[in-house]
Amino acid sequence: MAEANNSLHLAKLRARLHRATITIALQRAQWAIKAKLQRQGLRLSQFKHRDLVIQAEAYLQTTRRS
């Protein structure tokens, strides 16, 4: 019984760590996109949040391949 509980606990922990990793990666990608746009002289208020998220997701896709 204890082994089953440990196994379940580890599975939940792995799932949480996986989600946390994805969240942090997406935040870093958003920071990178925002910095790039600011370097180009663009104002972030010109962009919808969803558009920035889409660009961040695309940024992650391109960096994964490298």
N, C-alpha and C positions, 0 to 999 in steps of 0.2 A: 504494500500500500504506500509506504513512504517513497519507494522508487517511482511510482506512478505520479505522486505529487511533485517530486523533484523534476521529473520529465516535463510535466505540464508547466511548472514554474519556469523552467529554462526556455520552453517554447514561447511563453508569453514575453519573457525578457528579450529573447532574440527579435521578436516582432516589434517590440517597443524600440529597441536599438536601431533596427532597420528603418523604422519610421522617423526616428530622430535624425539619423544620418541623411535621409532624403530631405527633411525639413531644413537642416543646416546647409546642405548643398544648394537648395533652392534660394535660401536667403543670400548666400554668398554670390550666386549668379545674379540675383537682383541688384546687389550692391555693385557688381561689375558692370552691369548694363547701365545703371544710373550714373556711375562715374564716367562711362564712355559717352553718354549723351551730354553730360555736363561739360566734358572736355571739348565736345563739338559746339558748345555754346548754346545748347538747347535748354529750355526750361522744363523741368519735370512736370510742372503743372499743365503743360501742353498735352500730356499723355494720360490716357485712362489707365487705371491700375491694371486692368485685365490685359491691356496691350503690353505693359511692362512684364507681366507674368509670362505671357506668351513668348516674348523675346528672351526672358531668362530660361525658359524651358528649352528653347532652341539653342541657346548658348550652352546649356548642359549637354544637349545631344552632340554638339560639335566637339566639346571638350572630352567627351567619353571616347570618341573615336581616335583621339590623338594618343 
